Amino acid sequence: MADLLHRPARTAAGLLAGALALLPLTACSLTSNNVSCSGNTCTATLKGEDAKASILGNDLVFAGTEDGKATLSVGDNSVSCSEGENVAAGPLSITCTTITEDSLELTAKLG
């Protein structure tokens, strides 16, 4: 009988723990690079050609840099940007904050 009284509490605690474990992954998830999110805005560092990250439900792939511009794909869209430039890529607005010869730091937000 005592077990029946504790079962709902254990079930609720288990569901809450499961929901909290998934919470950070709803906005961004880490694939192979540094991704950090706050609300609907994420920052990521993509290092090395073909580096990937999943941001706000969109897959980004870094294609490299040339002449100071970074190229990346967001889903089926391909975009290039210079340091400090803001570009639209599918549902994301992306700002290329720092570009080196083999990496891109960016900020992405919906809209």
N, C-alpha and C positions, 0 to 999 in steps of 0.2 A: 504494500500500500504506500509506503514512504517513497518507493521508487517512482510511482505514478505522479506524486506531487512534484518531484524534481525534474521529471522528463520535459515538461514545457519550458522550464528555465534553461535546461541544457540545450534544447533545440533552438531556442531564441538566441542563446549565446553563440552557438555554432553558426547560425545564419548571419548574425551580426559580424562575427569574425570573418566569415567568407566575403561579405559585402565590403568590409573595410579593406580586405586584402586586394580587392579588385578596384577600389576607388582610385588609386594613383594611375591606373592604366586607362581610365576612361578618356582622359584628355590626350596623353602621349604615352608611347611605350618605347622602350629602348630596344633597338635591334643590335647594333654593333657600335654605336657612337654615343657620345654624351648628349642627352636630351633632358631639359629641365622645363617644367611647365608651371604656370600660375594662371588659373582661370582658362581663358581661351587664347593665351599667348604662350608660345614656347620658344626657347632658344636651343640651338643645336650646334655642335661642332662636327663637321664631316671631314675626316682626314683620310686622304688617299683616294685614288680613282676608284669608282664603283662603291664607295662607302655609302651605307644605307641607314635610313632612320624612318620610323613611323611617327608622324606628327599629326595630331588631331584627326586621326583616321585616314591620313594620306601617306603614301609611301614616297619618300624622296631618295633620289640616287644622285650622288655627286659625280659629274663627268670630267672634272678637271678645270684648269684655268688656262687662259691664253690672253696675252696682251692686257693683263690686269683685270680681266673679267672671268667670273666663275660661271660655269654652266652646270645646271642640274635639271633633272626631270622630276616632275610631280605627276604621278599617274601617267597619262598619255601626253602631257604637256612638257615641252622643253623650254627653259628660259635661261637667259644670261643676265648677269648684273655686275656692276662695278661696286667697289666699296662705298657704302652709304646709300646706294640706290635701292628703291622700293619697286618691286615688280609683282604683277598678278600672275598666279600659277594655279589654274583650276579654282577651287574655292578658297585658296590661301592668298594672303598678302604677305610677301616675303621681303625682308630687308637684309641685304648682304652687309654685315657689320665689319667683318675682317676677312680679307682674302690673302692667302700666301700661295706660293707655287704649288703646294700639295694639300691645302685645306681651305675650308670655308666655314666661317662662323656666321650664323644667321638667326634672325628672329622671325617667327611665323605666327600669323593670327588669322582667324577666320574672317572672311570679308575682304 
